[in-house]
Amino acid sequence: MTFDWSILLEEPGQFIIQGLWMTLKLSGWSLLFAFLLGLFFGVIRWLDLWVTEPICWFYVEFARNTPPVVQILFWYFSASVLLPVPSREWLELKLA
């Protein structure tokens, strides 16, 4: 039993390759953004400034104590309402 790799050269295969490439790009950007955000809050918390300590505490407690499914559902259903109007219009154009 062999797989016919020529399917990847046709239109359905191109959609699969584009989806795989988009997944890799989104994963890379998400990894970079999460690393930079964690580094930022880690350094700010390490500095032990009384002004920034409550902000860092809230971020860490929110990120650790909220299940990932709840965060995903929040960003999927509710975050577009909180975004500024140009961002919402851009999302509606991309999702339509």
Summary of the structure (lengths in Angstrom):
residues: 96
radius of gyration: 19.9
end to end distance: 40.7
largest distance: 66.0
contacts: 175
relative contact order: 0.04
helix: 83%
strand: 0%
